[in-house]
């Protein structure tokens, strides 16, 4: 998998790639996404689904940790979920 900057999209030869390209915004140090050629899209769907599942799992773990750190006390108000 190649890595490219967001500014590389301005170059016409960029779209003739046959490999999956990871796109990163280098100014903001932020992950943008992936450029997937049409002939590889079916094989890449499984990877995208696994990445999405991992992100959701990490978020749920952060929520569980936050709830563990801040339990409802006697003076707190419950959310009504039992």
ABEGO torsion letter per residue (X at the ends): XBBBBAAAAABAAAAABABBBBBBBAAAGBBAEBBBBAAAAAAAAAAAAAAAAAAAAAAAAAAAAAAAABBBBAABBBAGBX
